[in-house]
């Protein structure tokens, strides 16, 4: 019956094989089959259908998902493509297939969440969910009040104006910034526009998850961290039409003392 069927990209993400975005790419490339046939985008599968990626059988939804907090070193690429030298999957060498939630530039270090739960990836990645990410940034020349003000109020990059954000000076060359959007190389581009160069960038928090392990190490999220995370992302992500005002009720005020140490 139709109600028992799931879109193929959702099936692949819930199986823990990849995120929905990656699933869409695999489908477009003709690397996915359903009962031996290459499907169209949006095709649905049921319990009796055989789904394969590159000929490999994909099993039903996993019962036990993996959620890791990883301190990515500088030089590691946030890709699951194992032909790329220094890819994050080979670096961690976890016994189960996992993939990163979002990206962190090769030249940056800090908090990266890794999982095999494609559903939570999509909830966190939707920019409209207004989820906070916190960074400690070092630049090449002294920070001024004008720099802080302009960074806070929005900077024109990539044919748009960045959202207003929280920026706080920590020392002569270092500042803290809390973003609620994820434009490509956003912080570096913002600084470049204001004639500053980022010399070090470290992500220390994603929503309620704070970085607390040494460089190159990882740990599993605690039950409390995962429960709190799900509570914070759930209201805004059950449908594609999640509304921003509803998210704001969750209290992303920036006043919570998550990850405030300069690790």
Secondary structure by P-SEA (a helix, b strand, c coil): cccccccaaaaaaaaccccaaaaaaaaaacccccccccccccccccccbbbbcccccccccccbbbbbbbbcccccccccccccccccccccccccbbbbccccccccccbbbbcccaaaaaaaaccccbbbbbbcccccccccaaaaaaaaaccccccccccbbbbbbcccccbbbbbcccccaaaaaaaaaacccccbbbbcccccccccccccccccccaaaaaaaaaacccccccccccaaaaaacccccccccccccc
